[in-house]
Amino acid sequence: MTSFIRVSVLLCFFILSCDNDDKVALTNADDREIGAYVRTTETVNSDFSINNPNDIFRVELEAHDEQNGGLLDAIEVYLTYKQSGGVPSNEVLLKTLERDVFTIGQFGKPVSPLTVSFEEALDVFNLTMADMSCKDQFEVRINQKLTDGRSFTTGQSSSKILAADDFWSSPFCYTINVIEPIAEDMFTGIYQLESVLNGPLGPTFGDGPQLVEVYKGHSTNVREMRLRHRLSIEQELPRIFRFTIVCNESVFSKDLLSSKIGFCGIDPAILLGPDTVNATIDPNDDTVFELWFVEGYLGFDGNCGFGTAPSRIRLSKQ
């Protein structure tokens, strides 16, 4: 892995706390940034189960910069709360991961877990478990501070940097859904996938129905499947696409890369993410359900010119 990256500065908006950041990266003469980023090397848990204050959101972080992590000063952790159907709260500083909490990982970079317990999330907003409802959300935003005075956070990266399960996997922002736990075997198995609303370039995952395996993901209600975007090629392995069962809705995950080559002439590639409205489901019946999402999430449309456009698929258990 290279010790630094050059990323175009692209200002974009993020949901909840990630939509009001006004920091702009320093640029050099050719308007290109010599940047730093924080890889998400593993997601251990991304959900808070309702009525379980012991639940803990946890991801593993790996800090990168031009000096192999030697410039890392600290990582600030901010939190926003959104009540189901409501508006986001003001963002608050939850904690700071100082440099001395990081250890050197197997690749010679500073590494540390980032954890947020349900209890501390409630405390910082003066909430109790009685205030919680399924489909509430918390948004975690991190700000990477360097010893030379620079800092990096949301709104400073391209889709190739943000994309989950990829080389950089550096979103700087995470969503925690408040969920009602479902059984491990629910919404798993072999499904027939078909398009019910084509994406901007046609059916997002290729023409015609296909059989796919849906399996349990990293967290209680997270499910995954491996699919090919319509712009991918046979030489490219199918990519992981995720969703979460949140009460009576299926919520498509954010920052999912369409394909390494999912662009129209010029990268970065198309990014997929949740639509503004989720599909309604029956959490006790997994025989047929839909996923509603967008291509061109945050405006990353692969230079195809469609901006952000909806797409919908239906999965029927076989």
Secondary structure by P-SEA (a helix, b strand, c coil): cccbbbbcccccccccccccccccccccccccccbbbbbcccccccccccccccbbbbbbbbbbcccccccccbbbbbbbbbcccccccccccccccccccccccccccbbbbbbbcaaaaaaaacccccccccccbbbbbbbbbcccccccccccccccccccccccccccbbbbbbcccccccccccbbbbbbcccccccccccccbbbbbbbbcccccbbbbbbbcccccccccbbbbbccccccbbbbbccccccccccccccccbbbbbccbbbbbcccccccbbbbbbccccccccccccccbbbbbbbbcc
